[in-house]
């Protein structure tokens, strides 16, 4: 079943177009990786889907309902959660407080403090620590765990590995692989092509705000994705 359908989505920063006519969809239980160079429109697209940035044109449908005009908090209530670039935790609150804030208005579902800690066991000894004192990897894990506390049907994770050490990236991806194994529906924005292709069933490449490639990860090579990433080939769109 199609969970999310984005149709000819346009988003702007002032007069400057950042997302130009993007259409894509994702099924229940699917993992979609969105890749592209800096400035390709990846983060703006994710924020627009989540309701944190206004759509100028086009539609966003979730579970068959048009949510284009809904504010972000109402999208969260329907089961759509964003882990934004830069994590944006409440730095003065502890890890536990960050998680409980999100859980305070959670949808019914399996995710609560105990199940989130089972998925992210590295957070348990950090529960009493302020978020501002965490390492980058610990902050990213906390941000993903906080989003899970809302019991999302679709999890959007922006710039998964940005600014993290290799060890921290592996820690975060180990947790993401566990979520995927349990059927979590996931869209992740990632600049590490190898990581993106290793976890996702499908990959979308954006260039200058447009989809220039969409393919099953089992049917595309890293070289083809790289060519689309750098605009070396315009012939690879929507395979």
N, C-alpha and C positions, 0 to 999 in steps of 0.2 A: 504493500500500500504506500502511495506517495504521501510522505509526511510534510515535506516543504516543497513548494513550487514557486520559483521566482521567475517572473515574466517581464522581459524588456525593461529591467530596472535601470533607472538613471538617478544618480546622486551627484550633487555639486558642492563645492566649497566656494561660496559666493557665486561668481560667474564662471568659475573654473570647473569643468566636468571632471569628476574622478571615477565614476562608474558610468559606462556608456552602453546601455541596451543589453545588460547581462540577463540571460535566461539559464536557469539550471533547476534541477530537482534532486531530491534525496528520498530514498525509501526508508521505512522503519528498519533499524538494525544496520544500516549502511554506514560506511566511513568514507568521507570525501575529503581529500586533501586539496587545498587551494594554494598554488605556488605562483611566483612572479617576482620580478625585481622590485626594489624600493620604488614607490610611487606608482605601482601598477594598479592600485585601487583595491587591494585585497582587504585591508583593514576597514576602509570606508564601506565596502560591500557588506562585510560582516556586521558592522555597527548599524547599517541601514536595515538589514534583516532583523536585528535585535531591537530596533526602534530607538536606538541612541543617536541616530542621524536621520534627518527627514529624506524621504524619497521625493525626487522632483517629478519623476514619471515612472510608469510601470506598476506592477503589483507584487505583493508578497502574500502567498496563501499558506496557511498552516493547518494541517489536518482538514483540508477542504474548505476552510473559511478564510475570507479575505481579511488580513490583519494590517493592511498597508497604513491605515489611519490610526491604529492603536498605539498608545504610548508604551514605553518600554516595560513599565511595571505590570501592565495588563498582559503583555506577551509572556512575561515571567509566570504569571498566574495560569497561563494556558500551557506552559511547559517548555518554554524556550529560554535558555540561559546562556549568557555570554561571559567568557573569561577574557577581559580586555587586555590589549597590549599594555605592558607595564604593571600588570596585576591589580593595581589600585586597591590594595587592602587598606583597612583602617589601621594606620600605623601605631596609634596610641592604644589600641585594644590588643588583648592577647589573641593567640590562635583560637582558643576555645570561644572567646567572645565574638570573633569574626565569623566563626561557623554558626554560632547560635543566633546571631543577627539574621543570617540568611534563612535559618531554619524556622524563625519565628512566624513567617508567613508562607511556609512551604505547602505545596500541593500534597495530597495524600500519595504515598508511595514508599518504596523500600529504603530510601536514603534517610538516615538519621545519624546522630553522632557516632554510635557504635559501628554501624555499617560503613560509614565514611572512613573511620579509623582503621577498619579492617582492610579497606582498599588502599589507604595511605598510612601504613603502620609507622612510617618515619615521623609522623606528626604527633603521635601519642606523647613522647617525652617533651614535646615543645608546647603543649597545650597552655601552659601558664606563662609562656614567653610572649613579649610584645612583638607584633608583626614587623615593626620597624627594625628590629634587631636580627631578623632572620637572614640567611643567605639567599641568593637569587633563586636557587633550586627549591629551597624550603618555602619561599614566598610563592613560587609558581604552583607547587603542590598544594599550598593552602588556598590559593585562588581557585584552583580546579575543585578542591574539596568543598569550598564555600558554595560554588555554583551547584554542585551535586546536592547540597543540603536543601535546595528548592525543589528537588525531585523533577528534574527536567525530562521531557521526552526527547529533546534535541539539545545537545551541548555544543556550543560554538567556542572554540579556543583559538585566540589570536596570537600569532607569533610565539609558538610553543617554546622554542629553544633560544629565542633572542637574548643575548647577554649572559647566557649560562655557561658554566664550565662543562667540559665533556662528561665528567662524572655526574654532574647535576642533570644534564640532558638525559643520560641513561636512566637515572632514577625516575625522572618524570615519565619517560616513555615506558618504563617497566610498569608503572601504574596505569598508564593509558592502555597498554596492551591487556591488562587485567579487565579494564572497563569494557573494551571491545569484545573480549572473550565472553563477557556476560551480556552482550547484546546491546550495549549503549550506542545510540545513534549519534554520530559525531561529524562535525565539520571542523577541520583544523587548518589554519593558515600557517605555513611553514616555509622557511627559506632553505632549509637543509633538504635537498632533493632526495637523498638516500633515505633519510628518516621518513619523509612523507610517503615515498613509494613503498616502504617496508610495512607500513601500518594500514594504509588506505586500500579500499577496493577500487576506487576511482580517483582520478586526478583531473583537476581543472587548472589550466594555466591562463593567467590574465596578463595582458600587455596593453598598456595605455588605456586601462579601464574596460577592455573588451576581452571576451573569451576567445582565445586563439587555439586552444586545444582542450578537448575533453575525451578521456579514454579510460577504459579499464586498465588498472595497473598491470594486469597480466598480459595485456596486448600492446603495450607501449614500451619502448626502450628509454633508458635514461638519456640517450643522445637525442631522441625525438623531443623529449620534454625540454632538454637544454636548448635545442634550436628554437622552440616556441618561446621559451623564457627570454631569450635574447633577440627575438624578432627575426631570426635567420630564415624562418619558413612560415609563411602564412597559410599553408595548405593543410595544416594538421587539425583544423578546428572541428569539433563535434564528431568524433569518430563513432 
